[in-house]
Amino acid sequence: MSRLKGGVFLPIIETMTPGYPLFVLAALFSVLAASCSKPAPPSLPEGATLIDMSADAAQGEPNANLSQYLSERDQEAAFDSFLGSLLDDAGIPPDMARRIEAAAAEGPSFILDLLVCLSGDPFLWILVDKAHPLPDGYAPADLVTLSEGSYEVNRPGHRLRQVAADSLEEMAAAARTGGVTLIASSAYRSYEYQVDVYDRNVREMGREAADRESARPGYSQHQLGLVVDFGAEDGSIGDHFAQTPAGRWMASNAGTFGWSLSFPRNREAVTGYRWESWHYRYVGRDLAAFIDAYFDGVQQYALQFIHEWVKRSEALSK
Ligand SMILES: [Zn+2]
């Protein structure tokens, strides 16, 4: 029965992850199959025990059930070790890693949630931080200019990718229903624009402070066209945003609309940036939920995990 159910999942996985190595698919298949047949171990025939089957094997009779059972256990063990070292290399803290391993062992939800995220636009989950620049010369092809709708802009000309602009409108309409106005005060920044921003900060505050405040060109999430810096009532960007109605509304509701706070409070050691209560990245609803469910709402951890997952999958498929 477990294989029957696994057989339903396998084509889904293959569709979502074209080119995935057989090893990973087999491991996923095994996890999914095993989790569908709990509490009994997969393929152990009713009434039989491992000792019975070992006895058969000892008499020189090949036992298909035993080898099937053991091979599924081997695959599960292989997957557990694959996931464990991946979490480690992705820099996930031990307590969080243990919870993720437990969730992955409990049922297929974690892997399926991950695969749903991976099946979307890769720029929703691409890791862009101080160590991981965007592809050289990257500029989104579908930028649109924000026009005031349910939200306001602090000045004309801000641009976002279409998907983020649409979501911003939807989110701002919901905020407005609650009496809150969202103001977009910074959005897409080209590589060239970021050169100006960063250089100005270096001139004004020195390189060390500039690196806490702003990304070097090519390393800014703003270049994705999926990020908005939200302004306070006067459109200004700063720490005071957190205490405004918009700041509080975003902190509670942004995730529902697929927006994620990139640089949360007390996470500078993880993100490389000080708390920026105003800087939200559109990651889509699936990934926003994934970040909340397994990574304590810390976008950076989830993106590091996905980055490592994709890197290994690509390496294995070569
Ligand atoms: Zn920003």
Residues whose N, C-alpha, C, O or C-beta is under 5 A from the ligand:
A	BS01	ZN	D229 H279
